[in-house]
Structures are given as C-alpha cells and as structure tokens.
Amino acid sequence: PNSKYMTFLRYCLLFSLLCPLLPLRAQIIFTESLATVIDTTRSWQGSVAPELNFKTEKENFFSFKNNANVSWLLQKKKAITLINQLEITAFGNTVNVSNGFLHTEYRYLVKPRLEVYPFAELVWSPTRGLLLRVASGMQSRYRLIQSEHFILTSGLGFFYEYEKWNMDGVPKYTGENITLHQRTLKTRLAIGFKILFSEKWQLTTSGYMHSRLDSNIANPRFAYDLQLKHHITKNFGIWLSYQVIQHTKPIVPIKKMYLVTTGGVFISW
C-alpha cells in the first residue's frame, strides 16, 4: 500500500513541475464560471489552478489536477480563450494520467456586454466510461448586469456533439465491455453570476442545460456549479468548488447524478 501511494505522490510532484510548461469535467465544461471578462487594456490574462479532488463513481478515487485558463487579445474586439484541464488519478490500485478536457473559444465582442463566438472542445473521462467527446458550434454570451460587485451572464447556442462510451463507469456491470457511439445536434442554455464581496472574496455560480434537437426537451442534460475564491494576494489565492451534472437519459447505464467536489490554490495574472 505504501508503495502505491508513494508512486501516486511522485506522479503528482512530476505533474506539478510540468504544468507551468503547458500553454497555459465530465461532459459539461463550466465555461460561464471559467471564462473571464475580457479586459481590452491587456494583451493577455489568465490563471493556473492545481487541485486535489475526491469523486463518487463506481469506486471512490483521489486525483490531482491542473486547470489552466488563458485569454489573448487579438484586437480590441477579438480574443482567443483556451481552457485546459489534465488529471492524474489513483483509482483502486491503479495510478495513471486520465481525465481532462480542452476548450477553446474565438470571442468577438459585438458590444462590451455581448460576445458571439465559435468554440471547439475535447473531453475524455475513461474512469466514467467516456472515452471521447468532441463538440463544436456557435455560442453567444450576454452580460445582463455588469457592475463593480456583481456580474450576471446568460448564454445561448447550438453545437454538434460526438460521444464514444464504454461500460467502465457502469456500477456492478459484469457483461461485455461494449463501445457505443452517438452523434447529435444540441442546444445550450446557460446562466451564471459572480459576486465580488470584496477584493479578497469572490463567489461564482453557473447553470447549464443541453438538449437534443431531435428529442423531447424533458430529457436534457443539466449541470450547475458553485465556486468560492479567496485572494490571499492580488495574484494568489485558494478556492473551493462544488459541481453536479445530471443525466436524465445517459447513453450507458451510469449513475445519472455525477458529483465533483474540488479545492486548491490558484495563480492569476
């Protein structure tokens, strides 16, 4: 047992050293909590946030992740945002590099509060049975309220989605480990708000609904998250996050409720 955890710690140490060299969840990426308001006075901005994590899946497991979120201003009204996550997990007796995602947006600021942007993303979560998810489409983001201490954002869009699943995430499954594919067109609704209590405390929450265009709207995919940040200094702090994804009709018979609680430190600029 000690050898297993020493191996896990060595992976974590190696990963923490490699993460700053990067160009820096499940099926829904919480972009309304992650995407920052573009500051047109800066050429680039972003943050890096390593985290320790505990999940409830077919078997409980611990993980170490790094989250990166970087935006580059191309012109006064155009920007590219890259959101990335890589994860090392200890699942049962196995330690490996597993879950992660890559999300990119080409953001066009139609107005100071309105963005229209094409996006593309990759998601992989093999411990849950999701071998690959590829999505691409067109989204909009509108800040209904934007003040010094409160930001309320809404989002609407359409996208194409391809998913590849197997049975690894199905509880107590003993049958053949088959692979299933699904290709769909979906709508996306999102809402999020951010409260800045002070220069040191910040609360962010967001909610999402993905619905197939060819199915009953009563069977969508829901998600919501809650994130609390505390700035110890201007560019360094700690954070806690609670995320839930609800599948009303999953492709494979995994648990319909997917819960992730996380926490860690962040560096922003």
Disulfide bonds with the S-S distance in Angstrom:
none
